[in-house]
Amino acid sequence: MPSLLLTVFILQLFIHLINTTGAATVNSLIWILYNKIPTPTSKAVHDQSRLKTEVLRLKKEMSSTSSQDEFAKWAKLRRQHDKVLADYDKTTESLNGSKASFDSTVTVARWLGTNGLRFFLQFWFARQALFWIPQGWLPSYVEWMLSFPRAPRGSISIQVWGIACTSVIQLVGGAVVALYVLATEQKAGKGKGSPQAFGVGGSTPTARSQAGTSERKKEL
């Protein structure tokens, strides 16, 4: 069953990526992509971004305007700022409610598409042998463990194959992260190092200066 082997591996890889990235991050990314297309909340998201820019602009103008020397202008900016800020808060509150409902829906759909699908495959193909081990290669008790819980003796069950895929993905993922961190630290270390100028005899200007000061003290 090559297709089932690949399906289980891809499913475990997808679950690992979601767990590594974080459910909240995945939900936020899907929310951004969802509002890139015409949806009931895309206009509200666009209005929120526009109002936020307007609030920051008015706040900057208020900061550069003296409330004593230019009180009339400052008061007008303040009224505009308060009005736009109230609209921004109202839009944000409405979007927060919509996003909460969206997150709940996405969470359920994500669970059904990952862990729910994994449980279904393990139940449906529990008696299916994914592939067979050559006879006599392993002791009988090891064959029983590899076929657990209901696959034929001498075969690899879907549960054991899923555990093996998860272990390999975690090991490879940890190795990739460790190599990335090591390469980043080495690059940062090379950037911090600064070469020192050496004079004749391999001494630095600072060392020669300290030596000259010491000799003058001795002469005194």
VOBA-1610 file (N, C-alpha, C; in pm, whole numbers, padded with zeros to 5 digits, always signed):
BEGIN
Met+00084-00120+00000Met+00000+00000+00000Met+00089+00126+00000Pro+00159+00156-00112Pro+00246+00275-00114Pro+00169+00403-00090Ser+00045+00412-00144Ser-00033+00534-00128Ser-00067+00558+00019Leu-00103+00452+00091Leu-00135+00466+00233Leu-00011+00501+00314Leu+00102+00441+00279Leu+00228+00475+00347Leu+00259+00623+00331Leu+00246+00674+00209Leu+00275+00815+00183Leu+00173+00906+00249Thr+00046+00863+00248Thr-00059+00944+00311Thr-00033+00961+00460Val+00002+00853+00529Val+00028+00860+00672Val+00150+00948+00699Phe+00254+00936+00617Phe+00374+01018+00638Phe+00344+01166+00618Ile+00272+01201+00511Ile+00239+01341+00486Ile+00149+01396+00597Leu+00056+01314+00643Leu-00033+01357+00751Leu+00046+01384+00879Gln+00139+01296+00915Gln+00221+01317+01034Gln+00311+01440+01017Leu+00362+01463+00897Leu+00444+01581+00872Leu+00360+01708+00888Phe+00239+01706+00838Phe+00150+01821+00850Phe+00117+01850+00996Ile+00090+01746+01074Ile+00062+01763+01216Ile+00183+01820+01288His+00302+01771+01253His+00424+01821+01317His+00445+01970+01285Leu+00422+02010+01162Leu+00439+02151+01125Leu+00342+02240+01200Ile+00217+02194+01215Ile+00118+02274+01288Ile+00158+02286+01435Asn+00200+02175+01496Asn+00240+02178+01637Asn+00363+02265+01657Thr+00456+02262+01562Thr+00577+02343+01574Thr+00547+02491+01556Thr+00464+02523+01458Thr+00430+02663+01431Thr+00340+02722+01539Gly+00246+02642+01586Gly+00151+02690+01686Gly+00014+02711+01625Ala-00088+02667+01696Ala-00225+02677+01644Ala-00267+02822+01625Ala-00229+02910+01718Ala-00268+03051+01707Ala-00205+03116+01584Thr-00079+03083+01557Thr-00012+03138+01439Thr-00078+03090+01311Val-00112+02961+01307Val-00180+02905+01189Val-00315+02972+01168Asn-00390+02992+01276Asn-00521+03058+01265Asn-00506+03201+01214Ser-00406+03272+01263Ser-00384+03410+01219Ser-00347+03416+01071Leu-00264+03322+01028Leu-00225+03318+00887Leu-00345+03289+00797Ile-00428+03193+00838Ile-00548+03161+00760Ile-00644+03280+00760Trp-00652+03352+00871Trp-00739+03470+00879Trp-00693+03578+00781Ile-00562+03599+00771Ile-00510+03698+00676Ile-00540+03656+00533Leu-00516+03529+00501Leu-00544+03480+00366Leu-00694+03485+00335Tyr-00775+03458+00436Tyr-00920+03459+00419Tyr-00970+03598+00381Asn-00910+03700+00439Asn-00954+03837+00413Asn-00887+03898+00290Lys-00798+03823+00223Lys-00742+03871+00098Lys-00840+03854-00018Ile-00938+03765+00001Ile-01039+03742-00101Ile-01169+03810-00057Pro-01261+03833-00150Pro-01389+03897-00112Pro-01468+03812-00014Thr-01473+03853+00110Thr-01546+03781+00215Thr-01628+03882+00296Pro-01717+03835+00380Pro-01797+03930+00460Pro-01715+04020+00551Thr-01593+03979+00587Thr-01512+04060+00679Thr-01396+04131+00610Ser-01377+04110+00481Ser-01261+04172+00414Ser-01273+04324+00411Lys-01393+04377+00388Lys-01411+04522+00387Lys-01384+04581+00525Ala-01430+04513+00631Ala-01408+04562+00767Ala-01258+04563+00800Val-01185+04462+00754Val-01040+04459+00777Val-00972+04574+00704His-01016+04601+00580His-00960+04714+00505His-00991+04846+00576Asp-01113+04862+00624Asp-01150+04984+00696Asp-01069+04998+00825Gln-01046+04888+00895Gln-00966+04893+01018Gln-00824+04942+00989Ser-00764+04891+00883Ser-00629+04934+00847Ser-00626+05082+00808Arg-00728+05126+00735Arg-00735+05266+00695Arg-00754+05357+00816Leu-00843+05319+00907Leu-00867+05400+01027Leu-00745+05405+01117Lys-00673+05294+01126Lys-00551+05293+01208Lys-00447+05389+01153Thr-00431+05390+01021Thr-00338+05485+00959Thr-00381+05628+00984Glu-00511+05653+00977Glu-00562+05788+01000Glu-00543+05830+01145Val-00564+05740+01239Val-00543+05771+01381Val-00397+05809+01407Leu-00305+05734+01352Leu-00163+05763+01370Leu-00125+05895+01307Arg-00183+05925+01191Arg-00152+06053+01125Arg-00201+06171+01209Leu-00325+06163+01256Leu-00380+06272+01337Leu-00304+06286+01469Lys-00265+06175+01527Lys-00189+06181+01652Lys-00054+06248+01630Lys+00008+06221+01516Lys+00136+06284+01485Lys+00120+06434+01464Glu+00012+06474+01396Glu-00013+06617+01375Glu-00043+06686+01507Met-00116+06620+01595Met-00144+06680+01726Met-00016+06701+01806Ser+00076+06605+01796Ser+00201+06617+01870Ser+00287+06733+01818Ser+00275+06760+01689Ser+00355+06870+01632Ser+00285+07004+01639Thr+00163+07008+01695Thr+00088+07133+01708Thr+00080+07173+01853Ser+00110+07299+01881Ser+00107+07348+02018Ser-00037+07372+02062Ser-00073+07319+02177Ser-00210+07336+02228Ser-00233+07475+02285Gln-00125+07553+02302Gln-00138+07689+02355Gln-00132+07794+02245Asp-00032+07781+02157Asp-00016+07880+02050Asp-00116+07859+01937Glu-00152+07735+01909Glu-00245+07704+01800Glu-00361+07621+01856Phe-00431+07677+01952Phe-00533+07600+02021Phe-00647+07561+01928Ala-00690+07651+01838Ala-00802+07621+01749Ala-00769+07503+01658Lys-00649+07506+01600Lys-00607+07395+01513Lys-00593+07266+01592Trp-00534+07278+01711Trp-00515+07159+01794Trp-00648+07098+01836Ala-00746+07184+01872Ala-00877+07135+01914Ala-00948+07066+01798Lys-00933+07119+01676Lys-00995+07056+01559Lys-00934+06918+01533Leu-00802+06911+01543Leu-00735+06782+01525Leu-00777+06682+01633Arg-00795+06734+01755Arg-00835+06646+01865Arg-00973+06587+01841Arg-01067+06670+01791Arg-01202+06620+01762Arg-01199+06516+01650Gln-01121+06544+01547Gln-01108+06447+01438Gln-01045+06317+01487His-00944+06330+01572His-00876+06212+01625His-00971+06126+01709Asp-01049+06192+01796Asp-01141+06117+01881Asp-01249+06046+01799Lys-01298+06114+01694Lys-01401+06053+01610Lys-01346+05930+01534Val-01228+05947+01475Val-01169+05835+01400Val-01132+05722+01495Leu-01084+05755+01613Leu-01047+05652+01711Leu-01170+05573+01756Ala-01284+05643+01774Ala-01407+05574+01813Ala-01452+05478+01702Asp-01441+05522+01576Asp-01476+05434+01463Asp-01382+05315+01457Tyr-01254+05340+01483Tyr-01156+05231+01482Tyr-01185+05128+01591Asp-01215+05176+01711Asp-01247+05084+01821Asp-01372+05002+01792Lys-01474+05067+01731Lys-01597+04996+01698Lys-01572+04888+01594Thr-01493+04922+01491Thr-01461+04824+01387Thr-01378+04709+01443Thr-01283+04742+01530Thr-01198+04640+01589Thr-01278+04545+01677Glu-01371+04599+01754Glu-01455+04514+01840Glu-01540+04419+01757Ser-01595+04469+01646Ser-01674+04383+01559Ser-01588+04274+01494Leu-01466+04311+01453Leu-01377+04213+01391Leu-01329+04109+01491Asn-01310+04150+01616Asn-01266+04054+01718Asn-01370+03945+01738Gly-01498+03983+01737Gly-01604+03883+01748Gly-01606+03790+01628Ser-01589+03848+01508Ser-01587+03766+01387Ser-01467+03673+01386Lys-01353+03723+01431Lys-01232+03641+01433Lys-01243+03528+01535Ala-01309+03554+01647Ala-01327+03448+01747Ala-01410+03333+01688Ser-01518+03368+01617Ser-01599+03263+01552Ser-01518+03193+01443Phe-01440+03270+01368Phe-01357+03212+01262Phe-01254+03117+01319Asp-01190+03155+01430Asp-01090+03069+01493Asp-01152+02938+01541Ser-01272+02945+01595Ser-01339+02823+01641Ser-01367+02729+01524Thr-01414+02786+01413Thr-01443+02704+01295Thr-01316+02642+01238Val-01211+02723+01229Val-01083+02674+01174Val-01023+02568+01265Thr-01035+02586+01396Thr-00981+02488+01490Thr-01049+02352+01473Val-01182+02354+01460Val-01255+02228+01439Val-01216+02166+01306Ala-01210+02247+01201Ala-01175+02194+01068Ala-01032+02140+01067Arg-00941+02210+01135Arg-00802+02164+01139Arg-00790+02032+01215Trp-00864+02018+01324Trp-00858+01892+01400Trp-00916+01777+01318Leu-01026+01803+01250Leu-01087+01697+01168Leu-00994+01657+01053Gly-00922+01756+00998Gly-00834+01727+00885Gly-00700+01668+00925Thr-00666+01671+01053Thr-00536+01618+01097Thr-00556+01500+01192Asn-00579+01530+01318Asn-00594+01422+01416Asn-00719+01337+01392Gly-00828+01402+01350Gly-00948+01325+01320Gly-00925+01228+01205Leu-00858+01276+01100Leu-00827+01188+00987Leu-00730+01079+01027Arg-00636+01112+01113Arg-00540+01010+01160Arg-00612+00899+01238Phe-00701+00936+01329Phe-00776+00836+01405Phe-00863+00750+01312Phe-00923+00813+01212Phe-01007+00738+01119Phe-00925+00636+01040Leu-00809+00679+00990Leu-00725+00588+00913Leu-00676+00472+01000Gln-00638+00502+01125Gln-00592+00396+01214Gln-00703+00297+01247Phe-00826+00344+01257Phe-00938+00254+01284Phe-00976+00174+01159Trp-00983+00243+01043Trp-01030+00178+00922Trp-00931+00075+00868Phe-00802+00105+00880Phe-00698+00016+00827Phe-00624-00058+00939Ala-00692-00078+01051Ala-00626-00143+01165Ala-00585-00286+01131Arg-00662-00354+01048Arg-00631-00493+01011Arg-00549-00503+00882Gln-00512-00389+00827Gln-00440-00388+00700Gln-00289-00392+00725Ala-00218-00480+00651Ala-00072-00483+00658Ala-00015-00381+00561Leu+00058-00283+00613Leu+00115-00183+00525Leu+00229-00242+00442Phe+00315-00321+00505Phe+00413-00401+00433Phe+00459-00514+00525Trp+00523-00615+00464Trp+00558-00737+00538Trp+00706-00741+00568Ile+00738-00801+00684Ile+00877-00823+00723Ile+00917-00963+00676Pro+01038-00978+00618Pro+01080-01113+00577Pro+01073-01211+00694Gln+01021-01329+00666Gln+00999-01429+00770Gln+01131-01474+00832Gly+01134-01476+00966Gly+01252-01522+01039Gly+01352-01413+01072Trp+01328-01290+01027Trp+01423-01181+01056Trp+01415-01137+01201Leu+01297-01139+01259Leu+01277-01086+01394Leu+01211-01193+01481Pro+01233-01185+01614Pro+01163-01277+01706Pro+01012-01259+01698Ser+00940-01361+01742Ser+00794-01358+01731Ser+00732-01246+01812Tyr+00790-01217+01932Tyr+00731-01111+02014Tyr+00752-00974+01950Val+00864-00955+01877Val+00886-00829+01807Val+00788-00817+01690Glu+00764-00927+01620Glu+00665-00926+01512Glu+00527-00890+01565Trp+00495-00942+01685Trp+00365-00909+01744Trp+00356-00760+01777Met+00464-00703+01830Met+00465-00560+01864Met+00452-00474+01738Leu+00520-00512+01630Leu+00515-00432+01508Leu+00380-00442+01438Ser+00305-00548+01464Ser+00173-00564+01403Ser+00061-00518+01496Phe+00095-00463+01610Phe-00005-00418+01708Phe-00090-00306+01648Pro-00221-00303+01672Pro-00296-00395+01758Pro-00362-00513+01684Arg-00401-00494+01552Arg-00480-00599+01489Arg-00430-00636+01350Ala-00312-00590+01312Ala-00259-00626+01180Ala-00210-00771+01182Pro-00198-00836+01068Pro-00149-00974+01064Pro-00007-00986+01120Arg+00021-01096+01189Arg+00154-01120+01246Arg+00259-01123+01134Gly+00369-01054+01157Gly+00475-01046+01057Gly+00465-00925+00965Ser+00370-00836+00993Ser+00353-00716+00911Ser+00368-00591+00998Ile+00371-00476+00933Ile+00376-00347+01003Ile+00237-00286+01000Ser+00185-00256+01119Ser+00051-00197+01127Ser+00058-00047+01101Ile-00056+00013+01076Ile-00062+00156+01048Ile-00027+00238+01173Gln-00059+00184+01291Gln-00024+00255+01414Gln+00128+00262+01431Val+00195+00149+01411Val+00342+00147+01426Val+00407+00232+01318Trp+00355+00228+01197Trp+00410+00311+01090Trp+00394+00460+01121Gly+00282+00497+01179Gly+00261+00636+01217Gly+00358+00680+01325Ile+00383+00593+01423Ile+00481+00626+01529Ile+00620+00640+01470Ala+00656+00553+01376Ala+00787+00560+01312Ala+00801+00690+01233Cys+00699+00728+01160Cys+00703+00853+01083Cys+00718+00973+01175Thr+00644+00974+01285Thr+00653+01085+01381Thr+00794+01095+01439Ser+00854+00983+01475Ser+00988+00984+01534Ser+01091+01037+01435Val+01083+00990+01310Val+01180+01035+01209Val+01162+01184+01181Ile+01039+01230+01169Ile+01014+01372+01141Ile+01066+01459+01254Gln+01045+01417+01379Gln+01094+01495+01493Gln+01246+01498+01497Leu+01311+01384+01468Leu+01458+01381+01467Leu+01515+01470+01357Val+01460+01458+01238Val+01509+01540+01127Val+01480+01688+01152Gly+01362+01718+01203Gly+01329+01857+01233Gly+01420+01916+01339Gly+01448+01839+01445Gly+01541+01887+01547Gly+01680+01909+01492Ala+01726+01820+01403Ala+01859+01835+01344Ala+01866+01959+01255Val+01760+01984+01178Val+01758+02103+01092Val+01761+02230+01174Val+01682+02235+01282Val+01681+02353+01368Val+01817+02374+01434Ala+01880+02265+01481Ala+02011+02276+01545Ala+02116+02327+01446Leu+02114+02277+01322Leu+02209+02324+01221Leu+02186+02471+01187Tyr+02060+02511+01181Tyr+02029+02652+01152Tyr+02079+02743+01264Val+02054+02703+01390Val+02100+02784+01503Val+02253+02792+01506Leu+02320+02679+01480Leu+02466+02677+01479Leu+02521+02767+01369Ala+02463+02760+01249Ala+02510+02845+01139Ala+02487+02992+01169Thr+02372+03024+01233Thr+02343+03163+01267Thr+02440+03217+01370Glu+02471+03135+01472Glu+02565+03178+01575Glu+02705+03197+01519Gln+02748+03108+01430Gln+02879+03123+01369Gln+02887+03249+01284Lys+02781+03278+01211Lys+02778+03399+01129Lys+02781+03524+01216Ala+02705+03521+01328Ala+02705+03635+01419Ala+02842+03653+01485Gly+02908+03542+01519Gly+03041+03550+01580Gly+03145+03609+01486Lys+03136+03574+01357Lys+03230+03630+01260Lys+03205+03779+01241Gly+03078+03820+01248Gly+03049+03962+01231Gly+03096+04047+01347Lys+03098+03990+01469Lys+03141+04067+01587Lys+03291+04080+01595Gly+03367+03985+01541Gly+03512+03988+01550Gly+03569+04102+01469Ser+03661+04180+01526Ser+03725+04292+01457Ser+03875+04271+01458Pro+03941+04279+01341Pro+04085+04255+01335Pro+04162+04366+01403Gln+04273+04333+01463Gln+04361+04429+01528Gln+04486+04448+01443Ala+04534+04571+01437Ala+04655+04600+01360Ala+04777+04560+01441Phe+04871+04491+01377Phe+04994+04448+01442Phe+05111+04522+01380Gly+05199+04562+01462Gly+05317+04632+01416Gly+05434+04538+01400Val+05551+04592+01392Val+05673+04513+01376Val+05693+04428+01500Gly+05727+04301+01479Gly+05749+04211+01592Gly+05622+04150+01645Gly+05508+04176+01576Gly+05383+04112+01616Gly+05313+04181+01730Ser+05356+04300+01774Ser+05292+04370+01886Ser+05193+04471+01832Thr+05086+04491+01908Thr+04984+04587+01869Thr+05025+04725+01913Pro+04966+04832+01851Pro+04998+04969+01895Pro+04969+04991+02043Thr+04865+04930+02097Thr+04834+04947+02240Thr+04943+04888+02326Ala+04993+04769+02288Ala+05100+04705+02366Ala+05227+04787+02362Arg+05262+04843+02242Arg+05383+04924+02232Arg+05369+05050+02316Ser+05248+05109+02320Ser+05227+05230+02400Ser+05244+05202+02548Gln+05189+05086+02593Gln+05203+05050+02733Gln+05349+05022+02768Ala+05421+04958+02676Ala+05562+04930+02701Ala+05643+05058+02710Gly+05611+05157+02621Gly+05684+05284+02625Gly+05657+05359+02753Thr+05536+05356+02801Thr+05502+05422+02928Thr+05577+05359+03044Ser+05588+05224+03043Ser+05659+05154+03149Ser+05806+05191+03149Glu+05869+05202+03030Glu+06010+05237+03023Glu+06034+05378+03074Arg+05946+05473+03040Arg+05963+05609+03089Arg+05952+05616+03239Lys+05862+05534+03297Lys+05851+05533+03443Lys+05980+05482+03507Lys+06041+05381+03444Lys+06165+05327+03498Lys+06275+05430+03491Glu+06283+05510+03378Glu+06385+05612+03369Glu+06368+05718+03475Leu+06243+05754+03508Leu+06221+05851+03613Leu+06263+05796+03748
//
